[in-house]
Amino acid sequence: MEYRQITEDYSVSGQIQPEEVAAIKAAGFKSVICNRPDDEQPGQPSADTVKA
């Protein structure tokens, strides 16, 4: 997963995939905020499938 650290406590990334959630947790992230609406583009995972 590629991400950009904005501040010490805030980073942003593109669309994450469900299989990346474990690595995101292992990297020390505590929360994921999904601002992308479901079905915005064909083939994107829904917010529910990305929930850990």
Secondary structure as GFF3:
##gff-version 3
##sequence-region A 1 52
A	DSSP	beta_strand	3	7	.	.	.	ID=ss1
A	DSSP	beta_strand	10	13	.	.	.	ID=ss2
A	DSSP	three_ten_helix	18	20	.	.	.	ID=ss3
A	DSSP	alpha_helix	21	26	.	.	.	ID=ss4
A	DSSP	alpha_helix	47	50	.	.	.	ID=ss5
###
